[in-house]
Amino acid sequence: MVTAEIENRRLKIPSASKYEIDENGFVYRCGKRLLLQNRCGRWFAQVYKDDNTRWSFDSEKLAGTLFNNGNEELTSEDILGSLGARIIPDYPHYAVTMYGAIYCIKPPKRGPNAGTMYLVRETLKQGVPHVNLTYNDGARHFLPVDRVTDMVWA
């Protein structure tokens, strides 16, 4: 019995010309696949850059940016137009839909969501969904989603 290996498209890794990465995030050197390390649920590869310094990176994230796997970013037209969200009066950085989805429409300059509009993550407190919203001056408020939705849609 012969097993077939599917040949994936590979690209050279920027600043590490000896290495290639495929669409799935596997890293290769001289045609051989490198072992990846699992850290906190993410797969990391460790390579040597062209200037001989060691570099550890999230291989799936790099593959997503190099191959642009169709992960289109949200735009304000998408959020305010097609989703029908309205800007929250007290928190102009955020918009809420009628069903309670809260989006950040003015992206932060730092952090994991820097430069992209995103859906704000909810947390449960005593079984009630809450979100952290930030004023213009940087003060954060931990509010129930129902109250935020009623501010705009009531």
Secondary structure by P-SEA (a helix, b strand, c coil): cbbbbbbccccccccccccccccccccccccbbbbbbbcccbbbbbbbccccbbbbcaaaaaaaaaaccccccccaaaaacccccccccccccccccccccccccccccccccccccccbbbbbcccbbbbbbbccccccccccaaaaaaaccc
